[in-house]
Amino acid sequence: MGRIIKTEYLDIDIDLLTVDDMPNEILKEMYELCGRDVAVSLMENFCGSFLHIPARPFDKIIRRIATEEFDGTTASIRNIARKYKMAEPVIRKLLKQSNVKNVPVDGQLGLFNKNEEQ
């Protein structure tokens, strides 16, 4: 016997649950993609809640990484964009959203960085 969930009407052994026991298509997908324990945990802990997963869920992480790797030069924007397979304007936008000061405009040369690659 595995972990037991006590409901109002009966006790349920979660080891006996199948994907067909899930109450809707979303939880069936969760069961198949993440496993039974995750689906059951969602049902236990978020019952009645609305769960919204953003269309671009990794933007905050990418913004943090770009901010950490940005050294103030156009070349670093180019390198970050290549490294993460993103467009340079997207990196510039993420840096500006992170309130990074002096993000170079596309094609702008650094005034004091004569050695900066173009």
PyRosetta script that sets phi, psi and omega in degrees:
from pyrosetta import init, pose_from_sequence

init()
pose = pose_from_sequence("MGRIIKTEYLDIDIDLLTVDDMPNEILKEMYELCGRDVAVSLMENFCGSFLHIPARPFDKIIRRIATEEFDGTTASIRNIARKYKMAEPVIRKLLKQSNVKNVPVDGQLGLFNKNEEQ")
pose.set_psi(1, 133.0)
pose.set_omega(1, -178.9)
pose.set_phi(2, -93.6)
pose.set_psi(2, -153.1)
pose.set_omega(2, -180.0)
pose.set_phi(3, -70.8)
pose.set_psi(3, 137.4)
pose.set_omega(3, -177.1)
pose.set_phi(4, -105.7)
pose.set_psi(4, 133.8)
pose.set_omega(4, 172.8)
pose.set_phi(5, -105.1)
pose.set_psi(5, 125.2)
pose.set_omega(5, 178.5)
pose.set_phi(6, -93.1)
pose.set_psi(6, 118.5)
pose.set_omega(6, 176.9)
pose.set_phi(7, -107.3)
pose.set_psi(7, 179.0)
pose.set_omega(7, -179.9)
pose.set_phi(8, -62.6)
pose.set_psi(8, -30.8)
pose.set_omega(8, -172.2)
pose.set_phi(9, -107.8)
pose.set_psi(9, -33.3)
pose.set_omega(9, -177.9)
pose.set_phi(10, -156.9)
pose.set_psi(10, 168.1)
pose.set_omega(10, 175.8)
pose.set_phi(11, -98.0)
pose.set_psi(11, 133.8)
pose.set_omega(11, -175.4)
pose.set_phi(12, -117.2)
pose.set_psi(12, 127.0)
pose.set_omega(12, 174.5)
pose.set_phi(13, -84.5)
pose.set_psi(13, 113.6)
pose.set_omega(13, -174.5)
pose.set_phi(14, -67.4)
pose.set_psi(14, -19.9)
pose.set_omega(14, 176.7)
pose.set_phi(15, -64.5)
pose.set_psi(15, -19.8)
pose.set_omega(15, -178.3)
pose.set_phi(16, -92.8)
pose.set_psi(16, -6.1)
pose.set_omega(16, -178.2)
pose.set_phi(17, -74.6)
pose.set_psi(17, 143.7)
pose.set_omega(17, 175.7)
pose.set_phi(18, -119.8)
pose.set_psi(18, 171.5)
pose.set_omega(18, 178.7)
pose.set_phi(19, -59.8)
pose.set_psi(19, -32.5)
pose.set_omega(19, -179.9)
pose.set_phi(20, -69.4)
pose.set_psi(20, -15.9)
pose.set_omega(20, 177.5)
pose.set_phi(21, -80.7)
pose.set_psi(21, -11.2)
pose.set_omega(21, -178.8)
pose.set_phi(22, -69.1)
pose.set_psi(22, 141.5)
pose.set_omega(22, -171.9)
pose.set_phi(23, -75.1)
pose.set_psi(23, -16.9)
pose.set_omega(23, 179.3)
pose.set_phi(24, -153.6)
pose.set_psi(24, 173.9)
pose.set_omega(24, -175.4)
pose.set_phi(25, -64.4)
pose.set_psi(25, -37.4)
pose.set_omega(25, -179.6)
pose.set_phi(26, -62.7)
pose.set_psi(26, -47.0)
pose.set_omega(26, 179.9)
pose.set_phi(27, -69.1)
pose.set_psi(27, -28.6)
pose.set_omega(27, 173.7)
pose.set_phi(28, -64.9)
pose.set_psi(28, -42.6)
pose.set_omega(28, 177.5)
pose.set_phi(29, -64.7)
pose.set_psi(29, -42.6)
pose.set_omega(29, 177.7)
pose.set_phi(30, -59.1)
pose.set_psi(30, -44.0)
pose.set_omega(30, 179.1)
pose.set_phi(31, -58.1)
pose.set_psi(31, -47.3)
pose.set_omega(31, -177.0)
pose.set_phi(32, -71.1)
pose.set_psi(32, -39.0)
pose.set_omega(32, -176.7)
pose.set_phi(33, -83.1)
pose.set_psi(33, -39.9)
pose.set_omega(33, -171.9)
pose.set_phi(34, -110.4)
pose.set_psi(34, -15.0)
pose.set_omega(34, 179.8)
pose.set_phi(35, 105.7)
pose.set_psi(35, 161.4)
pose.set_omega(35, -177.9)
pose.set_phi(36, -60.1)
pose.set_psi(36, -44.0)
pose.set_omega(36, -175.5)
pose.set_phi(37, -62.4)
pose.set_psi(37, -38.4)
pose.set_omega(37, 178.7)
pose.set_phi(38, -67.6)
pose.set_psi(38, -45.5)
pose.set_omega(38, 179.8)
pose.set_phi(39, -60.4)
pose.set_psi(39, -44.0)
pose.set_omega(39, 179.8)
pose.set_phi(40, -66.6)
pose.set_psi(40, -41.0)
pose.set_omega(40, 178.7)
pose.set_phi(41, -61.8)
pose.set_psi(41, -40.7)
pose.set_omega(41, 176.0)
pose.set_phi(42, -61.2)
pose.set_psi(42, -43.5)
pose.set_omega(42, 179.5)
pose.set_phi(43, -64.1)
pose.set_psi(43, -39.6)
pose.set_omega(43, -178.8)
pose.set_phi(44, -70.7)
pose.set_psi(44, -42.2)
pose.set_omega(44, -169.8)
pose.set_phi(45, -97.9)
pose.set_psi(45, -20.5)
pose.set_omega(45, -176.4)
pose.set_phi(46, -125.1)
pose.set_psi(46, 22.6)
pose.set_omega(46, 179.2)
pose.set_phi(47, -54.4)
pose.set_psi(47, 125.4)
pose.set_omega(47, 178.9)
pose.set_phi(48, 84.8)
pose.set_psi(48, -3.9)
pose.set_omega(48, -178.5)
pose.set_phi(49, -90.3)
pose.set_psi(49, 156.4)
pose.set_omega(49, 173.8)
pose.set_phi(50, -99.7)
pose.set_psi(50, 124.1)
pose.set_omega(50, -179.4)
pose.set_phi(51, -108.6)
pose.set_psi(51, 118.4)
pose.set_omega(51, -180.0)
pose.set_phi(52, -111.4)
pose.set_psi(52, 123.8)
pose.set_omega(52, 176.2)
pose.set_phi(53, -110.0)
pose.set_psi(53, 118.7)
pose.set_omega(53, -176.2)
pose.set_phi(54, -59.4)
pose.set_psi(54, 154.0)
pose.set_omega(54, 178.5)
pose.set_phi(55, -65.3)
pose.set_psi(55, -29.2)
pose.set_omega(55, 178.7)
pose.set_phi(56, -123.4)
pose.set_psi(56, 73.4)
pose.set_omega(56, -171.8)
pose.set_phi(57, -70.3)
pose.set_psi(57, -12.9)
pose.set_omega(57, -175.6)
pose.set_phi(58, -101.8)
pose.set_psi(58, 3.2)
pose.set_omega(58, -177.1)
pose.set_phi(59, -57.5)
pose.set_psi(59, -41.3)
pose.set_omega(59, -178.5)
pose.set_phi(60, -62.2)
pose.set_psi(60, -41.0)
pose.set_omega(60, 179.5)
pose.set_phi(61, -68.0)
pose.set_psi(61, -45.3)
pose.set_omega(61, 179.6)
pose.set_phi(62, -61.8)
pose.set_psi(62, -41.1)
pose.set_omega(62, 179.0)
pose.set_phi(63, -60.4)
pose.set_psi(63, -43.2)
pose.set_omega(63, 179.2)
pose.set_phi(64, -63.8)
pose.set_psi(64, -46.0)
pose.set_omega(64, -178.6)
pose.set_phi(65, -64.4)
pose.set_psi(65, -45.0)
pose.set_omega(65, 179.8)
pose.set_phi(66, -61.8)
pose.set_psi(66, -40.8)
pose.set_omega(66, 179.3)
pose.set_phi(67, -64.0)
pose.set_psi(67, -40.7)
pose.set_omega(67, 179.9)
pose.set_phi(68, -67.0)
pose.set_psi(68, -35.9)
pose.set_omega(68, -174.7)
pose.set_phi(69, -89.8)
pose.set_psi(69, -14.5)
pose.set_omega(69, -178.2)
pose.set_phi(70, -73.7)
pose.set_psi(70, 127.9)
pose.set_omega(70, -179.6)
pose.set_phi(71, -111.4)
pose.set_psi(71, 13.7)
pose.set_omega(71, 176.9)
pose.set_phi(72, 94.6)
pose.set_psi(72, -2.4)
pose.set_omega(72, -176.6)
pose.set_phi(73, -109.0)
pose.set_psi(73, 156.5)
pose.set_omega(73, 174.3)
pose.set_phi(74, -63.0)
pose.set_psi(74, -36.2)
pose.set_omega(74, 179.8)
pose.set_phi(75, -61.3)
pose.set_psi(75, -37.9)
pose.set_omega(75, -179.5)
pose.set_phi(76, -69.1)
pose.set_psi(76, -34.5)
pose.set_omega(76, 175.5)
pose.set_phi(77, -61.9)
pose.set_psi(77, -45.1)
pose.set_omega(77, 179.0)
pose.set_phi(78, -60.3)
pose.set_psi(78, -45.1)
pose.set_omega(78, -178.7)
pose.set_phi(79, -65.7)
pose.set_psi(79, -40.9)
pose.set_omega(79, 178.1)
pose.set_phi(80, -63.5)
pose.set_psi(80, -44.7)
pose.set_omega(80, -179.9)
pose.set_phi(81, -60.0)
pose.set_psi(81, -44.5)
pose.set_omega(81, 178.3)
pose.set_phi(82, -64.4)
pose.set_psi(82, -46.8)
pose.set_omega(82, -176.4)
pose.set_phi(83, -57.9)
pose.set_psi(83, -41.6)
pose.set_omega(83, -176.0)
pose.set_phi(84, -103.1)
pose.set_psi(84, 10.9)
pose.set_omega(84, 176.7)
pose.set_phi(85, 54.0)
pose.set_psi(85, 50.5)
pose.set_omega(85, 178.8)
pose.set_phi(86, -127.4)
pose.set_psi(86, 161.5)
pose.set_omega(86, 177.5)
pose.set_phi(87, -77.3)
pose.set_psi(87, 145.7)
pose.set_omega(87, 179.1)
pose.set_phi(88, -57.0)
pose.set_psi(88, -42.4)
pose.set_omega(88, 178.2)
pose.set_phi(89, -60.1)
pose.set_psi(89, -32.1)
pose.set_omega(89, 177.7)
pose.set_phi(90, -66.7)
pose.set_psi(90, -42.2)
pose.set_omega(90, 177.9)
pose.set_phi(91, -62.9)
pose.set_psi(91, -43.7)
pose.set_omega(91, 178.3)
pose.set_phi(92, -59.4)
pose.set_psi(92, -43.2)
pose.set_omega(92, -179.9)
pose.set_phi(93, -63.0)
pose.set_psi(93, -44.4)
pose.set_omega(93, 179.6)
pose.set_phi(94, -63.2)
pose.set_psi(94, -39.6)
pose.set_omega(94, 178.4)
pose.set_phi(95, -64.5)
pose.set_psi(95, -42.5)
pose.set_omega(95, 178.7)
pose.set_phi(96, -65.2)
pose.set_psi(96, -37.4)
pose.set_omega(96, 177.2)
pose.set_phi(97, -64.5)
pose.set_psi(97, -25.2)
pose.set_omega(97, 178.6)
pose.set_phi(98, -89.1)
pose.set_psi(98, 9.3)
pose.set_omega(98, 179.4)
pose.set_phi(99, 60.6)
pose.set_psi(99, 32.3)
pose.set_omega(99, 174.7)
pose.set_phi(100, -73.5)
pose.set_psi(100, 130.5)
pose.set_omega(100, -178.9)
pose.set_phi(101, -82.9)
pose.set_psi(101, 150.0)
pose.set_omega(101, 173.5)
pose.set_phi(102, 58.1)
pose.set_psi(102, 44.6)
pose.set_omega(102, 173.6)
pose.set_phi(103, -73.1)
pose.set_psi(103, 121.1)
pose.set_omega(103, -177.8)
pose.set_phi(104, -61.6)
pose.set_psi(104, 142.4)
pose.set_omega(104, 176.2)
pose.set_phi(105, -73.8)
pose.set_psi(105, 150.4)
pose.set_omega(105, -179.3)
pose.set_phi(106, -51.7)
pose.set_psi(106, 123.2)
pose.set_omega(106, 178.5)
pose.set_phi(107, 85.0)
pose.set_psi(107, -4.1)
pose.set_omega(107, -178.4)
pose.set_phi(108, -78.0)
pose.set_psi(108, 132.7)
pose.set_omega(108, 177.1)
pose.set_phi(109, -87.1)
pose.set_psi(109, 148.6)
pose.set_omega(109, 177.2)
pose.set_phi(110, -72.0)
pose.set_psi(110, 132.2)
pose.set_omega(110, -177.7)
pose.set_phi(111, -66.1)
pose.set_psi(111, -40.3)
pose.set_omega(111, -174.8)
pose.set_phi(112, -105.6)
pose.set_psi(112, -2.3)
pose.set_omega(112, -178.1)
pose.set_phi(113, -105.1)
pose.set_psi(113, 79.0)
pose.set_omega(113, -178.4)
pose.set_phi(114, -63.5)
pose.set_psi(114, -27.7)
pose.set_omega(114, -176.8)
pose.set_phi(115, -88.0)
pose.set_psi(115, -1.2)
pose.set_omega(115, -177.9)
pose.set_phi(116, -64.9)
pose.set_psi(116, 131.7)
pose.set_omega(116, 179.9)
pose.set_phi(117, -71.5)
pose.set_psi(117, 148.5)
pose.set_omega(117, -176.4)
pose.set_phi(118, -100.3)
pose.dump_pdb("model.pdb")
